[in-house]
Amino acid sequence: MINVDDVQEGIKELQRCAKMGLAGGMITVYPPEGKRYDNPMYEPLWAAAQDLDIPLGMHIATGRAQGRILGSRTAIASATPSWPTPITGCGCPSVR
């Protein structure tokens, strides 16, 4: 999952994914409260995705509760202690 709560962090993740040769990224269906995806704050993220030729898809199994993105590996791992903590946070689904 690409971080949409912090646009600059999301851009860094897109760049990291592109360097690894991954073909796309996933974002949560629900942006932070009061910051819809048509908010100009996301323009740098959309521009970076376009410049890097990285398509973004919406991960339909995500939502938000108490400021946390549900469905992300980190949230799942913290809710299920027996699961291993993910090594990487790359939200890109496949290799080019």
N, C-alpha and C positions, 0 to 999 in steps of 0.2 A: 504494500500500500504506500502510495506516495503521500507525504505529509502535506495536507492542504491547510492545516492550522498555522503553519509557518511557511509562507511562500518561498522564502530564500532557502530554507532547508529542503523543501520539495524540489526546487531547481537543482540543488546539489545532488539529490538522490537521482534525478533524471539524468544528470551528467554522468554520475557513477554507473548507472545502468547502461547508458550508451557506450561507455568505455568498455564495459564487459560484453558488448555485442548483443544485449537483450533487445527484444523487438517492441516492447510496449510497457505501459504502466497502468496501474489501477488506482482509482481514487474512490473515496467513500461516496455513497449516494447522498449522504447528508453532510453538507458543509457545516462549519460552526454556526451556532445560532446567531442570526442577524447578519450573516455574511454569505448571502446566496452566491452561486457561481457566476451571476451576471455582475457582481461587484467588481469595479475596476482594480481592486487590490490583486485579483488573480491574473490580470493581463500579462505580467512578467512570466508566470507559470505557463500560460497558453503559448506565449511567444517562444519560450525555451523548448517546449514540446515540439512546436512546429520547426524551429531551427535545428533541433536534434533529430527530426524525422521520427519521433517517438509518439505513436498514437496513445491516447489515454482512454481507458474504458471505466465505466462505473461498476464497482463491485456490488452486486445487488444484495449480498448477504451481510451488509454493514448497516449500522445505525448508530445512534448516540444515546448514551445514558450517563448522567452525572459527569459530563465533560469528557467522557472516554469514548473512543470509537469502538463499537462492538463489532466483532467479526474479525478484527485484526489479530494476527498471531500473538502479539504481546498481550492484548486483552484476554484472549483465550487462555494463554499460558498462565497469566496471573490468576485467572478464575479457576484453573484446573492445575493445582500444584504438581500433580503426578506427571504432567507433560513436560518434556524438556524445553528449556528456554531457547527460542530461535537464535541461530548464530548470525543470520543476516536479516536486515530489514528491507531488502530490495523488494519493491512492489512490482517489478517487471515480470510478466508471465512466461516469456519464452525467449529462446536464443534465435538470433537472425540466421 
